[in-house]
Amino acid sequence: MVCLHGTDPATVFLSAWARTDGMTVAGMSRALYEERSLVKHLAMRRTLFVFPRETLGFAQAGASDRVADRERRRLVGDVEKAGLRDDGERWLAEASEQVLAALAGGREATSSELRAGIPLLEGSIVYGEGKSWGGRLPVGPRVLTTLSAAGEIVRASNDGAWTLSRPRWASMRAWLGQELPRCSEVEGVAGLVERWLRAFGPGTEADIKWWLGSTVASVRRALADLGAVEVDLNGQRGYLLPRDVETAEPVDPWPALLPPLDPTTMGWFERDWYLGPYKQQLFDTSGNAGATAWWDGRIVGGWRQTDSGEVVLDLLEDIGRDGKEALERESARLTDWFGGTRALPRFPSPLSRERAS
């Protein structure tokens, strides 16, 4: 995979479980927090992902730098508009410098600890004034978001269980033990597109543009640089890497239980060929995918945990006895793996909420 979605902390573990024999919480935690071969980083579409360490440089240049620039400009504008500061650029530069100083020497700190020690991180912005959904948004976490997208700081150790996100922040350089690898934006985009095609190809320009959160022009340049091969996708123009143009051998039907925001469920922009008519049941109105049940390359329903931690299926169609039995075996296997732990999804699907009630 190119990366794993990290917005919902449990997804990282469950996506790996679905693809890796013998995957344990301890093993994934070791990769994240001890070996640091996997790193949490804000990248495409301002989304938190977990990247293999060797992909970070491409992610930074091809996606994160663009996100950081957008976040920086928005934050400065919001702070000045709210009247908190009339010199937003200078304020952000000073606040960022003090955060980096607080994390110097390999120190880690929670966002609360940083706010307590850095007065410049205090303050909040009112949004949706007079609306039922309005409130106050503190600026401190947005400074950290901007710094993390820029590759200056990183979500390091986690103070919570594997199902919770309670990160301690560290400098990226200290966490990696070296400077973050750098390359040009063109090289970064090409590196990401190459990895996407390797994992998800064939796909369309629209698929890659959406996933990357970039422009059609940058996608087309990357496809040209990679020598991507045009293929027909039922009347649409798709692309493959040159090494993948040979006809693939058919595989036996396979079951899978994938977690909310899994990269396969979220991998393409145009999803009808595997999602079918189930978008309203399995995606919320913001486009976040819930837990999905797959049979033979298609989404056929969802799954959820009961109060006791048992994994139960919510199938949306009759897939025959073999398919149902295969998915039931997967649900029993996942129930055993959870061992009584419940992972409450941040983005439960409409289907799971309906069936649970």
N, C-alpha and C positions, 0 to 999 in steps of 0.2 A: 504494500500500500504506500501511497505518497505520504500520508499522515493520517492521524486519527483525530476525530473531533474531540475537543477537550472542554467544551462549555459545560456539559454535564459530566462531572468527574467519574461517575460509574461507567460511562460509555467507553472510556479508554480501556478499562479492564474487560468489559463484556465484549467489545469488538475484538480484542485479542483472544478471548476465550473461544469465540466462534470460529477462529481461524488457526489456532495453535494447540496442538496436543499437549496436555500436561501443564497448561498455563495456570499459574497460581497468583494470588494477590501478592504474596511475598516476592515472587519473581519479578512481577511488573513494578512493584515498589522499588526493588533493588535497581532496576534499569533506570527508573525515573530519578531516584534520590541518592543512590550510592555510585553506581557506575556512570550515571548521567549520559547514557547512550541515547536516551530519549529525552527531549526537552520541550517544555510547554512554551508556546510562543504565539503572539497575536499576529495574524497574517491575513490571508485572503478574506475579503468581505468583512473585515474587522471581527473575525471569528477566532476564538482560541483553539489552537490545534496542538497536538503532540507530534513533533517531527523527529525522525532519526537525526542524530547529531550531524551527519555528513550532508544533510539537506538544508541545514539552517542558512548557509550563505546564499543559496538560491532563493529561499523563502524571503530573506531579508531584502535582497535587491529586487526581486521580482514582484513582491507584494507588500511586505511590511513597511518599507520606506514610504510607499505611497499612502498607506494607512496612517503612518505617523505624521506625515505632512498635513493630511486632512484633519486629524485629531488636534494637532497643534493650532491650526488656523481657527478651527471651531472653538476651541477652549479660549484662546485669546479674545476672539470676538464676543463670546458669551460673557466673559468676565468684565470686559469693558462696557458692554451693553447693560449689564446688571448694575453697573456703578461700583463694583467691588474694587476695581483698579482702573486708572486712566492710562496706565503704561503696561498693558497686558504682556507685551513681548518681554519687557525687562523683568516683570514679576515672574513669568514662567521660567525665564533663564535662571533667575536667582533661586527659585524654588527647586528647580531641577538640580542645580549645583549643590544645594544643601542636602537633597535626597542622596545624591551620589556620595557626598562626603560622609553621610550617616552610615552608608553601607560599605565604606572603604575598609580594606584589610580583611575582606571575607566575612564581614558581619552580615547577619540576617535580621530582619525586623518585619513585624506585621504592619499593615497599613495604619492601625490604631496607634502603634508605637511611634511610627514616623510622624503622624499628625500631632501626637503629644509633644514631640521634640522639635517640631518645625512649625512655628506660628504661621509661616506663609502658606501652609497647606490648609489652614482654617478658612471658614467661609462657605457659603452655599448660594446657589442660584435658584430663584423661584421659576417654576415652569408651570404652564397651564393654569395661570392665575384665574380663580373664579370657576374652574372646571372641576368636575368630580374626580378626575384622574390627576389633577394637579398636585404639586408638592414642592419640596425643596431638595435640590440635588447638590451634595457637597462637592467642592472643587478638588479636594485632596486626591480622591481616587482617580479623577480624570488626569491629574498630573502623572500619576503612576501608570495609567494606561498609555499616555503619550510616550513616556520613557520606555515602557516595555515594547511598544510597537517599533520604536527607534533602535531596539536592540541594546539599550543601555542597562536595563535591569530585567530580571526574570523571576517568574514564580518558582521559588526554590522549594524548600522543605514544606510539607503539609502538616499542620497541627491537628487536623481532623482524621477521621477514619477514611478509608478508601472511597467511601460513598459520599464524602463531603469535601468541599473546597474551602480550606482555611489556610491559604498560602502565607509563607514568609517570603519576603522579597530579598533578593541579593543582586549584586552587580553581575551582569552577564559574564564579564571577563573572569571574575573570581569563581563563578559557578562552573564555567567550562575549563578553567585553568589555562586559558589562552584567549587571545582576541577573537571576536566573532569573525569567521571568514567573510571576505568581501569580494564582490565581483560587480560588473556593470549591470544596469537594469536589463539590457538586452540579453545578457548571459543568464541572468536570474530567471527571466520569463521563459527563455528556452529550456532551462534546466527543469522548471516546474512543468511546462507543457510536455516535455519528453517523459517525465515520470507519470503524468496523468495518462498519456497515451499508452504507456506500458501497462498501467493498472486497469484503465477503463476503456481503452480504445476498442472498437472504432467509436468515434464521436464526432459531433458537428462543431462548427465554429461557435454556434450559440451555446453548446454545452461547455466548451472550454472557456469562453468569455465569461459566462456566469460563474463557473467554478473559480476562475482566477480573479474575478472582480476587476477586470482590466478592460481594454478597448479591443475592438475588432482589428484595428491596425496592428497592435502589438501581438495579437494572436496569429494573424496572418504572417507576420515577419518570423515568428518562432516556427510556424509550420514549414515555411520556406527554408529556414536555416537548418531544420532537422531533416529536410528531404521527405516530409510526410507524404504518404501515397493516398490519392483520392480513391474512395470506394463508394459504391452505391448502397444507401441505406433506405430501401423501399422508396426510391424516388428522391431522397435527400442526399446531399453531398456530405460524406463523412471522411474521416482521416484515420490512417493507421501508420505506425512506424514501419519502415521498409522490411524489417525482419519478421513482421507479423502478418504478411499478406498471404501466406500459405493457408489453405483451408484447414481449420482445426478439426481434430478427431472428435466425434460425438462422445459425450460422457453420460454415465447413468444418472437418472433423476436423483436429486440431492435435497435434503432438508436443511434449513438454517433458521435460527432465532437470532435476530439482530437487534441491538438496543436502540433507543432513541438517538437520532442524529448520526447513525452509523454512516461511514463514508460511502458504502455501496448504495444505501437508500438515498443518500444526498448527492451522489456522484455526478449525475447528469441533470441538465436543465429540462430536457424533453424526456419525460418519464413514462409515457403511456405504454411503451413496449414491455415494461416490467411492472408498472404500478396499476395499469388497467383503469377501472372506474372507481378506485378506492381512495382518491385523494382526500375527499371530504372526511372520510372516516379515520384516516391515518396521519394527516397533516393538519396542524392548527392554522389559524388565519394568518400567522406570520411566516408560514412556510417551514416550520420546524416539524420534522418527522418524529413520530412516536415509535414504539417498539413494533417490529414487523416479523411476521412468519412467512418464510419463503419455501416454495416447493418447485423444483425443477426450473429455476431461473426466473420465477415470477413471485411477486408478493400476493399471498392468498389470505392474509388476515394479520392479526396481531397477537400479542401475548402480554400478560401482566402477572404480578405477584399478588397472592391473597395476603390477608393479615398475618397468616402463619408463615409466610415466605414461600409457599408452594407456587410454582410456575404453572399457569393455566393458559390454554389456547383460546383465542377468539377468532375462529375461522369465518371467512366471509363467503366461502363457496365450497361445494362438494369436490374434493380432490381425489376421491376414491379411497379404498381401504389402505392401499400401500402408502399413499401420501400421508394420510391421517396417522397411521401407525408409526411412520418414520418421524413425524413431528412430535408425536406423543413421547417417543423415546428421547428426543432432544429435550423436551420439557422436563422429563424425569431426570435427565443428566444435568440440566441446569439447576434444577431444584437441589440436587445433591451437592452441586458445586457451591451454591449459595450457603448451604449449611445453616439455614435459619436466619441469615442476614437479609434485610430488606433494603433494596435500593430504590428509593422513591424518585421517580423521574422528574426533572425540572419541566419537561414538556410532555406530559401525558397526552396521548392521542384522544380525540373525541370518542373513538371506539372504546378505548379502555375505560374512560370515565363513564360512558353509558353502561357498559357491561358490569363494571364494579358496583354501580348503584342499583 
